[in-house]
Amino acid sequence: MMIADLLSKPAERAWNLRGRLLACATVAALLSACAVQGEQAQLAANAPKTSTYDAILDAGNAKLTAGDYPAAVNLYRNAHNVNPDSSEPLQLMGLALASGGAPEEATDAYRNALIRDPDDIEARRGLANALVAMDEPALAIPHYRLVLERAPSDYRGYLGLGVAYDLTGDHLAAKSVYESGLAESPDNIDLMHNMGLSAVLAGEIDRGVNLLQDVVKDPASGAQQRQTLSMALVLAGRSDDARDVAALDLSPADIERNISYFQTIRGLADPADRLRAIRAFLGEQG
């Protein structure tokens, strides 16, 4: 998960829900139970309980991978009905709900999973991500800390915790978190990107530019990292350099549109206004 995925959600990456908000009717469909249909109905009727449970989970995972989040939610709900003591279908239901743009409903599923297994790391991290997506980063922080207590080498926990601190304005704590994450995963490009953007958010523009320049040199970097660097360069007063970086991915018209927006951000005196503007830009980069 990258900072762009989560900073872009005042009401949505996590940590990537952008562009997938559901209409009210779809959300209602997500929340309603439905009968297992077709082959799953035959499995439920004829197969032993364990194989039925596994088959329904597999079907839900296939729908999740395909981006059919309402169908995935319904299949995971059916798996939960078959095995109500397991945290797994509830954790996966939370993931499908969050991926489909329903973070509030996702938190309910994740919390129910944690009732069954407080050590379910995926459910704990998912709950924290959903809280960030709901613009509740302070509530997410203790959950990310628990993730890192149980899985100190999980770079995603560092990513999430750093983003949560940045969103609360505690950039010094975020810097410390990213440094700890990089001590565990020295070549992790997402952690390096987040640390560079965190420096920009903290007002340390030149430091952020230097960090982001190192990031874009990595062969694994892509358009998102380059556009973050382009933004940082404009904030540093280096618009021509920003154009050169952006030209690798954008048309001349899009470049000028972005440059104009970055210059507007640069002119904002209030750090909170600047953060909101940066989040708005990142929200368009999905």
C-alpha positions in Angstrom: 0.0 0.0 0.0 1.3 3.4 -0.9 0.7 6.7 0.7 -1.1 7.9 -2.5 -3.6 5.1 -1.9 -4.6 6.3 1.5 -3.9 10.0 1.5 -6.3 10.2 -1.4 -9.3 9.1 0.6 -10.9 11.8 2.8 -14.0 9.6 2.6 -12.9 6.7 0.4 -6.4 3.0 -0.5 -6.4 2.6 0.9 -4.8 1.9 1.0 -7.1 1.3 -3.9 -10.7 2.2 -3.6 -10.6 5.3 -5.9 -13.1 5.3 -8.8 -15.0 2.4 -7.4 -17.5 4.0 -5.0 -20.8 2.2 -5.3 -24.3 3.7 -5.7 -26.6 3.3 -2.7 -28.5 0.5 -4.4 -25.3 -1.4 -4.9 -24.3 -0.9 -1.3 -27.7 -2.2 -0.3 -27.1 -5.3 -2.5 -23.7 -5.8 -0.8 -25.4 -5.9 2.6 -28.2 -8.2 1.7 -27.8 -12.0 2.0 -28.6 -14.1 -1.0 -28.9 -17.8 -1.6 -26.0 -19.7 -3.1 -26.9 -20.3 -6.7 -26.0 -22.7 -9.5 -23.1 -25.0 -8.8 -22.6 -23.5 -5.3 -26.2 -24.5 -4.5 -25.5 -28.1 -5.6 -22.3 -28.1 -3.5 -24.2 -26.9 -0.4 -26.8 -29.5 -0.9 -24.6 -32.5 -1.7 -21.0 -32.0 -0.5 -19.6 -32.5 3.0 -19.4 -29.3 5.1 -15.6 -28.8 4.8 -15.5 -29.2 1.0 -18.5 -26.9 0.7 -16.9 -24.2 2.8 -13.6 -24.4 0.8 -15.5 -24.4 -2.5 -17.5 -21.3 -1.6 -14.4 -19.5 -0.4 -12.6 -20.3 -3.7 -15.6 -19.0 -5.6 -15.6 -15.8 -3.5 -11.9 -15.4 -4.1 -12.4 -15.7 -7.9 -15.1 -13.0 -7.8 -12.9 -10.8 -5.7 -10.0 -11.2 -8.1 -12.3 -10.4 -11.0 -13.5 -7.2 -9.3 -17.1 -8.5 -8.8 -17.3 -7.3 -5.2 -21.0 -7.7 -4.6 -20.8 -11.3 -5.7 -17.7 -11.9 -3.6 -19.4 -10.5 -0.5 -22.4 -12.7 -0.9 -20.2 -15.8 -1.4 -18.2 -15.0 1.7 -21.4 -14.5 3.6 -22.5 -17.9 2.6 -19.1 -19.3 3.7 -19.6 -17.6 7.0 -23.0 -19.3 7.4 -21.4 -22.7 6.7 -18.5 -22.0 9.2 -19.6 -19.2 11.6 -16.6 -19.8 14.0 -14.0 -19.0 11.4 -12.6 -15.4 11.0 -11.5 -16.0 7.4 -14.8 -15.5 5.5 -15.5 -12.3 7.5 -12.0 -11.0 6.9 -12.4 -11.6 3.2 -15.9 -10.1 3.3 -14.3 -7.0 4.8 -11.7 -6.9 2.0 -14.4 -7.2 -0.7 -16.5 -4.4 0.9 -13.5 -2.1 1.3 -12.4 -2.8 -2.3 -16.0 -2.0 -3.5 -16.0 1.4 -1.8 -17.9 0.5 1.4 -15.4 1.0 4.2 -17.9 1.5 7.0 -19.5 -1.9 6.3 -16.0 -3.3 5.9 -15.2 -2.3 9.5 -18.1 -4.3 10.8 -16.9 -7.4 9.0 -13.4 -7.0 10.2 -14.4 -6.4 13.8 -16.6 -9.6 13.6 -13.5 -11.5 12.3 -11.4 -10.2 15.2 -14.0 -11.3 17.7 -13.4 -14.8 16.4 -9.6 -14.5 16.1 -7.9 -11.4 17.7 -4.6 -12.5 16.1 -6.0 -12.4 12.5 -3.4 -10.0 11.1 -5.2 -9.5 7.7 -8.4 -8.6 9.5 -6.5 -6.2 11.9 -4.7 -4.5 9.0 -7.9 -4.4 7.0 -9.8 -2.7 9.8 -7.0 -0.1 10.1 -7.1 0.5 6.3 -10.8 0.9 6.3 -10.7 3.4 9.2 -8.1 5.5 7.2 -10.5 5.3 4.2 -13.2 6.7 6.5 -10.9 9.6 7.4 -10.3 8.2 10.9 -6.5 7.8 11.0 -6.2 8.3 14.7 -8.5 5.3 15.3 -6.4 3.3 12.9 -3.1 3.9 14.6 -3.5 1.4 17.5 -4.6 -1.3 15.1 -1.5 -0.8 12.9 0.7 -1.0 16.0 -0.9 -4.3 16.9 -0.2 -5.6 13.4 3.5 -4.6 13.8 3.7 -6.2 17.3 2.6 -9.5 15.8 4.3 -9.2 12.4 7.3 -6.8 12.8 8.5 -7.6 9.3 5.2 -6.8 7.6 6.0 -3.7 5.5 2.3 -3.1 4.9 1.9 -2.3 8.6 4.7 0.3 8.4 3.1 1.8 5.3 -0.3 2.1 6.9 1.0 3.4 10.2 3.1 6.0 8.5 0.1 7.2 6.4 -2.1 7.4 9.5 0.5 9.5 11.3 0.9 11.8 8.3 -2.9 12.2 8.1 -3.0 13.3 11.8 -0.2 15.8 11.1 2.5 13.9 13.1 5.1 13.8 10.3 7.9 13.2 12.7 6.3 10.0 13.9 5.6 9.1 10.3 9.3 9.6 9.4 10.3 7.3 12.2 7.9 4.6 11.1 9.1 4.7 7.5 12.7 4.5 8.7 11.8 1.5 10.8 10.1 -0.1 7.9 13.1 0.5 5.6 15.3 -1.1 8.3 13.3 -4.3 7.8 12.9 -3.9 4.0 15.7 -1.7 2.7 14.7 -1.8 -1.0 11.0 -1.4 -0.6 10.0 1.2 -3.1 6.6 1.9 -1.5 8.2 2.8 1.8 10.8 5.0 0.1 8.0 6.7 -1.9 5.9 7.3 1.2 8.9 8.7 3.1 9.6 11.2 0.3 6.0 12.3 0.1 5.8 12.5 3.9 8.7 14.9 3.9 6.8 17.0 1.3 3.8 17.0 3.6 6.0 18.1 6.5 7.2 21.1 4.5 10.7 19.6 4.0 10.3 20.0 0.2 14.0 19.8 -0.8 14.5 16.6 1.3 11.3 15.1 -0.2 12.5 15.9 -3.7 15.9 14.2 -3.0 14.2 11.1 -1.7 11.7 10.9 -4.5 14.5 11.4 -7.1 16.1 8.3 -5.7 12.8 6.4 -5.9 12.2 7.2 -9.6 15.7 5.8 -10.4 14.5 2.4 -9.3 13.5 0.2 -12.3 10.4 -0.8 -10.3 9.1 2.8 -10.2 6.3 3.9 -12.4 4.0 6.8 -13.4 2.6 7.3 -9.9 6.1 7.8 -8.4 7.1 10.1 -11.2 4.0 12.3 -10.8 4.6 12.6 -7.1 8.2 13.8 -7.9 6.8 16.2 -10.4 4.5 17.7 -7.8 7.3 17.9 -5.3 9.5 19.7 -7.9 6.8 22.3 -8.5 6.4 22.8 -4.8 10.2 23.4 -4.7 9.9 26.1 -7.4 11.3 23.8 -10.1 8.5 23.7 -12.7 10.8 23.1 -15.7 12.3 20.0 -14.0 8.8 18.9 -13.1 7.7 19.1 -16.8 10.7 16.9 -17.8 9.7 14.2 -15.3 6.0 14.4 -16.2 6.7 14.2 -19.9 7.5 10.5 -19.5 3.9 9.7 -18.9 1.6 12.6 -19.7 0.5 14.7 -22.8 1.6 18.3 -22.9 -1.9 19.5 -22.0 -2.1 17.2 -19.0 1.3 18.3 -17.9 0.3 22.0 -17.9 -2.9 21.2 -16.1 -1.0 19.4 -13.4 1.7 22.1 -13.2 -1.0 24.7 -12.7 -2.6 22.7 -9.9 0.7 22.1 -8.2 1.4 25.9 -8.4 -1.9 26.5 -6.7 -0.9 24.0 -3.9 2.4 25.9 -3.5 0.5 29.1 -2.9 -1.5 27.7 0.0 -0.3 29.1 3.3 -2.4 26.8 5.5 -0.7 23.3 5.8 -4.2 21.7 6.2 -5.3 23.3 3.0 -2.2 22.1 1.3 -2.7 18.5 2.5 -6.3 18.5 1.3 -5.2 19.7 -2.1 -2.4 17.1 -2.3 -4.9 14.4 -1.3 -7.3 15.6 -4.0 -4.6 15.3 -6.7 -3.5 11.9 -5.5 -7.1 10.8 -5.6 -7.1 11.3 -9.3 -4.1 9.2 -9.9 -5.7 5.8 -9.5 
